[in-house]
Amino acid sequence: MTAPAIQIRPERELAPDGLDRLTSLVADDLAEVNRAILARMQSSVPLIPQLASYIVAAGGKRLRPLLTLASARLCAHDGNRHVALATAVEFIHTATLLHDDVVDESERRRGRASANALFGNKPSVLVGDFLFSRAFQLMVEDGSLDVLRILSNASAVIAEGEVLQLATANDLGTDENSYLDVIRAKTAALFEAACEIGGVIADRPVEEIQALATYGANLGIAFQIVDDVLDYSAAQARLGKSIGDDFRDGKVTLPVVLAYARADEATRAWWRRCLEDQDQREGDLERAIDEIRRTHGFRDAILRARTYGEQATAALALFPSSPIRDAMLDVVTFTIEREF
């Protein structure tokens, strides 16, 4: 069955890659952020910049700091506070990656060895703590209690989300609402904060600040749903990335939630063996992919992501059309249609 087309941007043609377009529009600011990242991860303890530079150099999309830069520009921020705060956002994100890989016992990150696989678990956790501390130093230097409140609250919510994910791991009793609680906390909270502070430092009206927060939160949910679909995607394999990590770790993500709810009892017993008992055998990952596809788990997960994408798009209707706003709208489409 073919998924119905859902138009996210009906008013004009989409850019080929919304993320590239947004990156080009804030390129100078992003270059300053990258310089600030390099400067602020320095330490007299050699292992800290060595490990930090390894994970930072792994690149990634820099989406979260990009959203801070773009939101500030959208709100006509006059100054450079957004650069330091985008750096703080990236440090919070990088710190959570270091901690996540230790908790998940991951050996790969973005197609290469994870930091914990190379340097060990203890250094990874401690350098993650260092980056969190650097982020809070940047917040304090900014001097805004509102900014400090937003980013510190997001940091606490992210930690809660990671603990909640531990509680739902290997538990096929997890329903869609519980799954959404996890991703709202562990992913969407930082997207929301990254966008919200752009409006705060521009001293915009509360309605505009809330619109940015709504955009970020819904974009973050869509982003994580798609990420969870991509973990089972052949496109990932073509890009040289491993697939099935969530399956091997027993994570109950939305595609699995949907497939399990629609399975017969024999298939549910198979899912329980694989994810709850962690008794995985040759061919189980391939069967998982087939079961999710057969029950339309991939299709319907993407449809959920599109719904959140539509809500993110609607939130920006408050702002007049501009190159920055249009690129932020295109990022919604990129998030849902990406293959990485």
Secondary structure, 3 states (H helix, E strand, C coil): CCCCCCCCCCCCCCCCCHHHHHHHHCHHHHHHHHHHHHHHCCCCCCHHHHHHHHHHHCCCCCHHHHHHHHHHHHCCCCCCHHHHHHHHHHHHHHHHHHHHHHHHCCCEECCEECHHHHHCHHHHHHHHHHHHHHHHHHHHHHCCHHHHHHHHHHHHHHHHHHHHHHHHCCCCCCCHHHHHHHHHHHHHHHHHHHHHHHHHHCCCCHHHHHHHHHHHHHHHHHHHHHHHHHCCCHHHHHCCCCCCHHHHHCCCCHHHHHHHHCCCHHHHHHHHHHHHCCCCCCCHHHHHHHHHHHCCHHHHHHHHHHHHHHHHHHHHHHCCCCHHHHHHHHHHHHHHHCCC
